[in-house]
Amino acid sequence: MVTLQDVAVHNQRREIKLMVVSMIFSVFKSPVIKRSIFFPAIALLASCRLVITTDDMGHITSESGQYDCAEPSCAFKITEKITDTFTAVPAEGYRFIKWKGLCTRAPIDVCEASVAPLVEKYAKYDGDIGLSAVFESTSRVRTWYRDNDGDHYGAINQSKRSAEQPEGFVASKTDCNDFDPEIHLWTKELHDAQDNNCNGLTDEGYVEIPFYLDSDGDGYGDPESVTMSKRKPARHSKNNLDCNDLSADDYPGAPEQYDNRDNDCDGETDEGGNVYYRDVDGDGFGVSTDTVESFEPMPGYVDNDEDCDDSNAQINPITVEEFDSVDNNCDGQVDEGFTSRTYYLDSDGDGYGDRSRYVFDITLPEGYATNGTDNCIDVANPGQGDIDRDGIGDACDNFTDTDRDGWQESADNCPAVYNPSQSDTDGDGIGNACDALDNSGPGPADCTMIAEEQSMLNAVNSFRAQARTCGASIYPAAAPLAWNCKLELAALTHSMDMANNNFFSHTGSNGSTVGTRVTDVGYSWSTVGENIAAGYASVSSVMQGWINSPGHCANMMTSNFQDLGSAKVSNASSQYGVYWTQVFGRSR
């Protein structure tokens, strides 16, 4: 019983549709003036409301003024037949493309249409008739089609792409004969062996022509299911314009829905939908990482993705920037408009701050200093006295080393004279550097070499054994060098000075040069040279570094040198950790 009842209702509705089609046909039996600016639409006798929808791209006016609509949606009660002329008016920067709904047949922005309610017998089937226009930006590049005959329908095989509409071209591509203005969509078919109405059929109604199955009863046929006949069979359509004959909601001109289907059969899916962005903090600004597409605004979503912190409603593009290390107004800048500087924590209150503990601010915070040079971070040392110049202030220095040779004064055998090796040849407790007797002789000629020193001597002599190119200069092979203990001591003195005082220079921390250092260890010289390096872990790596440097390479290849001394000193707390020195000499 249920199935039979459903069939009866379906047939009743199909009968109504046939009646409306008959009415439509009668309207178009009267002559139509070609090239008129008015294009008549379907005289729909199946609604009690005319619903006009618009958007920011344009609005719709009526000649009578009774059906003007500049709002998103306007509904007009229809109690009797009305006929009016509607015009699609684009906003500045936009242009009209096509009508949807009532004026679908009109190819230009003006159309004349009639609407009336159903007769009482079928009044229960009254509904809404939609009318809307599609606009687009005038800057959009699109395809335009040649309209040779001026009937506002273009030929698909003649086109141009541009933003501006070329003269003689239109947006429509549905003309099937662009050299006859009497032939285009919606024209009455004649018995003349031509497809007058561009529906793909010739002389339909006069000869046996194709009809297309309309399974869903929406008035549009399935192009894949055709029957040849002079009269239209039941549940068939003259047209083959349906893009989904299994759904009565999908047909040309149907309202597009966001359902991943081409509801209006225009070849596009879900067009007109908008992207909405998640707005978690409710400040009216969303983020691009969470989006939905919809025809209507979604709760918890907004139409922009301009938020830079969606967890804080106080951070968004309209917030005033504050000095708080945060991009409050989402412009990609932090604390713009404020001038800040660095202030250093002064925990001991001596006017000098700790360079490792600082803040950025526009004013000096309490307990901070403008500098970060405190040499006694937790002990007040107002004058920053540092008698041994080791970087640790006198107020907190438990290791006093006035001569800066790496030895505390209480254990230094030369407290006031630089003596990093603490050499004391005569064992009297006074180092050679400050003992006149120790320094009066020429010093030992030989000394015991450790493996690393022997490796260094071998590497240098191996390098000197062949002609070499150092930068732009070519050096012939040179005689091997002899290891000299005094030059070794000079090298050790300088490597220890650099490692313990954390610097890298040929000039010692006390102002010494290679010449003064060599003289101080008792080497009487006529020629002297020095190579230094830092950060290399092995003899081979530091040698390669010197070989690659023209100046260092030249020192190792100079034939005038006859003696070599070298040393390496490590200090994990220094900048480079390992410091190397080579000293070359020729005695007098």
Residue pairs with C-beta under 8 A, 6 or more apart in sequence:
10 217
13 125
13 217
14 217
14 235
16 46
16 118
16 122
16 125
17 217
17 219
20 44
20 45
20 46
21 219
23 43
23 45
24 42
24 43
24 44
27 40
27 42
27 43
27 114
28 40
28 186
28 188
29 188
32 40
32 187
32 188
34 151
34 181
34 182
35 150
35 151
35 181
37 108
37 110
38 85
38 110
38 111
38 112
39 103
39 105
39 106
39 107
39 108
39 110
39 111
39 112
39 152
40 105
40 106
40 111
40 112
40 113
41 99
41 102
41 103
41 104
41 105
41 106
41 111
41 112
41 113
41 114
42 102
42 104
42 105
42 113
43 113
43 114
43 115
43 116
44 102
44 113
44 114
44 115
44 116
44 129
45 81
45 115
45 116
45 117
45 118
46 118
46 125
46 126
46 127
46 129
47 78
47 115
47 117
47 118
47 126
47 127
47 128
47 129
48 77
48 78
48 79
48 117
48 118
48 123
48 126
48 127
49 75
49 76
49 77
49 78
49 127
49 128
49 129
50 67
50 75
50 76
50 78
50 102
50 115
50 128
50 129
50 131
51 73
51 74
51 75
51 76
51 128
51 129
51 130
51 131
52 60
52 67
52 69
52 73
52 74
52 75
52 76
52 130
52 131
52 132
53 69
53 72
53 73
53 74
53 130
53 131
53 132
54 60
54 69
54 70
54 71
54 72
54 73
54 74
54 132
54 133
55 72
55 135
56 91
57 90
57 91
57 94
57 135
57 136
57 137
58 88
58 89
58 90
58 91
58 94
58 96
58 133
58 135
59 68
59 69
59 70
59 89
59 91
60 67
60 68
60 69
60 86
60 87
60 88
60 89
60 131
60 132
60 133
61 68
61 69
61 86
61 87
61 89
62 68
62 84
62 85
62 86
62 87
63 84
63 85
63 86
63 87
64 84
66 76
66 84
67 74
67 76
67 84
67 86
75 128
78 115
78 116
78 117
78 129
79 117
80 116
80 117
81 114
81 115
81 116
82 114
82 115
82 116
83 112
83 113
83 114
84 112
84 113
85 110
85 111
85 112
86 102
86 103
86 110
86 111
86 112
86 113
86 131
87 109
87 110
88 96
88 99
88 109
88 110
88 133
88 135
89 109
90 96
90 109
90 135
91 135
93 137
93 138
93 139
94 135
94 136
94 137
94 138
95 135
95 136
95 137
95 138
95 165
96 108
96 109
96 133
96 134
96 135
97 133
97 134
97 135
97 136
97 171
98 104
98 107
98 133
98 134
98 171
98 172
99 105
99 106
99 111
99 131
99 132
99 133
99 134
100 130
100 131
100 132
100 133
100 134
100 253
100 255
100 264
101 129
101 130
101 131
101 132
101 253
101 255
102 111
102 113
102 115
102 129
102 130
102 131
103 111
103 113
103 131
103 133
104 252
104 253
105 111
105 185
105 186
107 152
107 153
107 170
107 172
107 184
107 185
108 152
109 133
113 131
115 129
117 123
117 126
118 125
118 126
130 255
134 272
136 142
138 163
138 164
139 163
140 163
141 161
141 162
141 163
142 161
142 162
142 163
142 171
143 159
143 160
143 161
143 173
144 154
144 159
144 160
144 161
144 162
144 165
144 166
144 169
144 170
144 171
145 154
145 155
145 156
145 158
145 159
145 169
145 170
145 171
145 172
145 173
145 175
146 154
146 155
146 158
146 159
146 168
146 169
146 178
147 153
147 154
147 155
147 168
147 169
147 170
147 175
147 178
148 155
148 158
148 168
148 178
148 179
149 175
149 177
149 178
149 179
149 180
149 181
150 181
151 175
151 181
151 182
151 183
151 184
152 170
152 172
152 184
153 170
153 172
153 174
153 175
153 178
153 184
153 185
153 198
154 169
154 170
154 171
154 172
154 173
154 174
154 175
154 178
155 173
155 175
155 178
156 173
156 174
156 175
158 178
159 169
159 173
160 166
160 169
165 171
174 184
174 185
174 198
175 183
175 184
175 185
175 198
176 183
176 184
176 195
176 198
176 200
177 183
177 184
177 194
177 195
177 198
182 196
183 194
183 195
183 196
183 197
183 198
184 197
184 198
185 197
185 198
185 199
186 197
187 196
187 197
187 198
188 196
188 197
189 195
189 196
189 197
189 199
189 201
189 203
189 204
189 205
189 206
190 196
190 203
191 203
191 205
191 206
191 207
192 203
193 202
193 203
194 202
194 203
195 201
195 202
199 238
199 239
199 240
200 210
200 240
201 209
201 210
201 238
202 209
203 209
204 238
205 230
206 230
207 230
208 228
208 229
208 230
209 228
209 229
209 230
209 238
210 226
210 227
210 228
210 240
211 221
211 226
211 227
211 228
211 229
211 232
211 233
211 236
211 237
211 238
212 221
212 222
212 223
212 225
212 226
212 227
212 236
212 237
212 238
212 239
212 240
212 242
213 221
213 222
213 225
213 226
213 227
213 235
213 236
213 237
213 245
214 220
214 221
214 222
214 235
214 236
214 237
214 242
214 245
215 222
215 225
215 235
215 245
215 246
216 242
216 244
216 245
216 246
216 247
216 248
216 250
217 235
217 248
218 242
218 247
218 248
218 249
218 250
218 251
218 254
219 237
219 251
220 237
220 239
220 240
220 241
220 242
220 245
220 251
220 252
220 265
221 236
221 237
221 238
221 239
221 240
221 241
221 242
221 245
222 240
222 242
222 245
223 240
223 241
223 242
225 245
226 240
227 233
227 236
232 238
241 251
241 252
241 265
242 250
242 251
242 252
242 265
243 250
243 251
243 252
243 262
243 265
244 250
244 261
244 262
244 265
247 261
249 257
249 263
250 261
250 262
250 263
250 264
250 265
251 263
251 264
251 265
252 264
252 265
252 266
253 264
253 265
254 263
254 264
254 265
255 263
255 264
256 263
256 264
256 270
256 271
256 272
256 273
256 295
257 263
257 270
257 295
258 270
258 273
258 293
258 294
258 295
259 270
260 269
260 270
261 269
261 270
262 268
262 269
270 293
272 295
273 293
273 294
273 295
274 293
274 294
274 295
274 303
275 291
275 292
275 293
275 303
276 286
276 291
276 292
276 293
276 294
276 297
276 298
276 301
276 302
276 303
277 286
277 287
277 288
277 290
277 291
277 301
277 302
277 303
277 304
277 305
278 286
278 287
278 289
278 290
278 291
278 300
278 301
278 310
279 285
279 286
279 287
279 300
279 301
279 302
279 307
279 310
280 287
280 300
280 310
280 311
281 307
281 309
281 310
281 311
281 312
281 313
282 313
283 307
283 313
283 314
283 315
283 316
284 302
284 316
285 302
285 304
285 305
285 306
285 307
285 310
285 316
285 317
285 330
286 301
286 302
286 303
286 304
286 305
286 306
286 307
286 310
287 305
287 307
287 310
288 305
291 301
291 305
292 298
292 301
297 303
306 316
306 317
306 330
307 315
307 316
307 317
307 330
308 315
308 316
308 327
308 330
308 332
309 315
309 326
309 327
309 330
314 328
315 326
315 327
315 328
315 329
315 330
316 329
316 330
317 329
317 330
317 331
318 329
319 328
319 329
319 330
320 328
320 329
321 327
321 328
321 329
321 331
321 333
321 335
321 336
321 337
321 338
322 328
322 335
323 335
323 338
323 340
323 361
323 362
324 335
325 334
325 335
325 360
326 334
326 335
327 333
327 334
338 362
339 362
340 360
340 361
340 362
341 360
341 361
341 362
341 370
342 358
342 359
342 360
342 372
343 353
343 358
343 359
343 360
343 361
343 364
343 365
343 368
343 369
343 370
344 353
344 354
344 355
344 357
344 358
344 368
344 369
344 370
344 371
344 372
344 374
345 353
345 354
345 357
345 358
345 359
345 367
345 368
345 369
346 352
346 353
346 354
346 367
346 368
346 369
346 374
347 354
347 367
347 377
347 378
348 374
348 376
348 377
348 378
348 379
348 380
348 381
349 367
349 380
350 374
350 376
350 380
350 381
350 382
351 369
351 382
352 369
352 371
352 373
352 374
352 375
352 381
352 384
353 368
353 369
353 370
353 371
353 372
353 373
353 374
354 372
354 374
354 377
355 372
355 373
355 374
356 372
358 368
358 372
359 365
359 368
364 370
373 384
374 381
374 384
374 393
375 381
375 384
375 386
375 391
375 392
375 393
375 396
376 384
376 392
376 393
376 395
376 396
376 397
377 396
378 396
379 393
379 395
379 396
380 395
381 393
381 394
381 395
381 396
384 393
385 393
385 394
385 395
386 392
386 393
386 394
386 397
387 394
387 400
387 402
388 397
388 399
388 400
388 401
388 402
388 403
388 404
388 409
389 404
389 509
390 397
390 399
390 401
390 404
390 501
391 502
392 399
394 400
399 408
400 408
400 409
400 410
401 407
401 408
401 409
401 412
402 409
402 415
402 416
403 412
403 414
403 415
403 416
403 417
403 418
403 419
403 510
404 418
404 497
404 500
404 501
404 509
404 510
405 412
405 414
405 418
405 419
405 420
405 496
405 497
405 500
406 420
406 496
406 497
406 500
407 413
407 419
407 420
407 422
409 415
412 419
412 422
412 431
413 419
413 422
413 424
413 429
413 430
413 431
413 434
414 422
414 430
414 431
414 433
414 434
414 435
416 434
417 431
417 433
417 434
418 433
418 493
418 497
418 508
418 510
418 512
419 431
419 432
419 433
419 434
420 492
420 493
420 496
420 497
420 500
421 489
421 492
421 493
421 496
422 431
423 431
423 432
423 433
423 438
423 489
424 430
424 431
424 432
424 435
424 438
425 432
425 438
425 443
426 435
426 437
426 438
428 435
430 438
431 438
432 438
432 439
433 439
433 520
439 520
439 522
441 522
442 522
442 524
443 485
443 486
443 521
443 522
443 523
444 485
444 486
445 485
446 485
447 483
447 485
447 488
449 457
449 483
452 539
452 568
453 483
453 488
453 566
453 567
455 539
456 539
456 543
456 564
456 566
456 582
457 481
457 483
457 564
457 566
459 539
459 540
459 543
460 481
460 543
460 556
460 564
460 582
461 480
461 481
463 543
463 547
463 556
463 557
464 477
464 478
464 479
464 480
464 481
464 556
464 557
465 477
465 480
466 477
467 474
467 475
467 476
467 477
468 474
468 475
468 553
468 557
469 475
470 550
470 551
470 553
470 554
470 557
471 550
471 551
471 553
471 554
472 550
473 550
473 554
475 554
475 557
475 558
475 559
476 559
478 557
478 558
478 559
479 559
479 562
481 561
481 562
481 563
481 564
481 584
482 562
482 563
482 564
483 563
483 564
483 565
484 523
484 563
484 564
484 565
484 585
485 565
486 518
486 521
486 522
486 523
486 565
487 518
487 521
487 523
487 563
487 564
487 565
487 583
487 584
487 585
488 565
488 566
488 567
488 583
489 521
489 565
490 514
490 517
490 518
490 520
490 521
490 523
490 565
490 581
490 583
491 565
491 566
491 567
491 581
491 582
491 583
492 567
492 569
492 581
493 508
493 517
493 520
493 521
494 508
494 512
494 514
494 517
494 530
494 532
494 567
494 581
494 583
495 532
495 567
495 568
495 569
495 579
495 580
495 581
496 567
496 569
497 508
497 509
497 510
498 504
498 505
498 532
498 534
498 569
498 574
498 579
498 581
499 569
499 570
499 571
499 574
499 578
499 579
500 569
500 571
500 574
501 509
502 571
502 573
502 574
502 575
503 509
504 532
504 534
504 575
504 576
504 579
505 532
506 513
506 514
506 530
506 532
507 513
508 517
512 520
514 528
514 529
514 530
514 583
515 525
515 528
517 583
518 525
518 528
518 583
518 585
519 525
523 563
523 585
523 587
524 587
524 588
525 585
525 586
525 587
525 588
526 586
526 587
526 588
527 560
527 561
527 584
527 585
527 586
528 583
528 584
528 585
528 586
529 555
529 558
529 561
529 583
529 584
529 585
530 555
530 581
530 582
530 583
530 584
531 546
531 552
531 555
531 556
531 580
531 581
531 582
531 584
532 579
532 580
532 581
532 582
533 542
533 545
533 546
533 552
533 579
533 580
534 575
534 576
534 577
534 578
534 579
534 580
535 576
535 577
535 578
536 542
536 545
536 578
536 580
537 578
542 580
545 552
546 552
546 553
546 555
546 556
546 582
547 553
547 556
555 561
555 582
555 584
556 582
556 584
558 584
560 586
561 584
561 585
561 586
562 585
562 586
562 587
563 584
563 585
563 586
563 587
564 582
564 583
564 584
564 585
565 582
565 583
565 585
566 580
566 581
566 582
566 583
567 580
567 581
568 578
568 579
568 580
568 581
569 578
569 579
570 577
570 578
570 579
571 577
571 579
